[in-house]
């Protein structure tokens, strides 16, 4: 199931975007052969994945995680 509003960011960089209603995103990254992307959203475990720059289809899976709201800062 697509997740709307998840943040996808380049690890160690400044580029980041939010996913759309269909869970899609487009990210401009620095010139490199490979980057590591990190996807995160409250209520889900963050995930990281190394990808080749220019890869057009990518599936990042976020697993649900219980969140205790008094722990959010």
Legacy VTK file of the C-alpha trace (Angstrom):
# vtk DataFile Version 3.0
C-alpha trace
ASCII
DATASET POLYDATA
POINTS 73 float
0.000 0.000 0.000
1.517 3.368 -0.994
2.378 5.810 1.788
1.569 9.470 1.147
3.876 12.016 2.798
6.857 9.786 3.600
10.200 11.611 3.510
12.844 10.249 1.148
16.318 11.731 1.608
19.873 11.207 0.415
21.931 9.981 3.381
24.740 12.466 4.078
23.223 15.049 1.733
20.626 17.795 1.772
18.262 16.552 -0.954
14.895 15.269 0.281
11.288 15.049 -0.940
7.897 13.813 0.235
6.042 11.024 -1.542
2.810 11.856 -3.391
-0.615 10.218 -2.924
0.559 7.174 -4.895
3.785 6.840 -2.892
5.875 8.126 -5.798
8.736 10.579 -5.631
11.327 12.249 -7.837
14.629 13.279 -6.340
17.515 15.230 -7.854
20.815 13.929 -6.506
24.444 14.977 -6.870
26.524 13.426 -9.641
27.522 9.989 -8.396
27.193 6.375 -9.450
25.355 5.348 -6.298
23.643 7.024 -3.348
21.964 5.733 -0.212
18.346 6.775 0.245
16.544 6.835 3.573
12.735 6.693 3.723
10.951 7.623 6.948
7.565 8.525 8.370
6.104 8.662 11.862
4.574 5.303 12.722
6.962 3.366 10.465
10.505 2.026 10.836
12.920 4.011 8.640
14.652 2.081 5.881
17.835 2.731 3.900
18.834 1.386 0.517
21.779 1.962 -1.807
20.602 2.720 -5.362
22.253 3.494 -8.674
21.750 7.059 -9.845
19.292 7.043 -12.730
17.394 3.990 -11.483
13.814 4.663 -12.543
11.870 2.087 -10.556
12.525 1.692 -6.865
10.448 0.094 -4.143
11.140 1.121 -0.556
9.125 -0.722 2.080
8.363 0.836 5.460
7.228 -1.519 8.208
4.691 -0.262 10.728
5.997 0.482 14.186
4.060 1.332 17.338
4.634 4.929 18.441
4.033 6.181 21.946
3.075 9.828 21.409
4.561 11.033 24.691
7.969 9.972 23.295
7.786 12.246 20.238
9.775 15.443 20.688
LINES 1 74
73 0 1 2 3 4 5 6 7 8 9 10 11 12 13 14 15 16 17 18 19 20 21 22 23 24 25 26 27 28 29 30 31 32 33 34 35 36 37 38 39 40 41 42 43 44 45 46 47 48 49 50 51 52 53 54 55 56 57 58 59 60 61 62 63 64 65 66 67 68 69 70 71 72
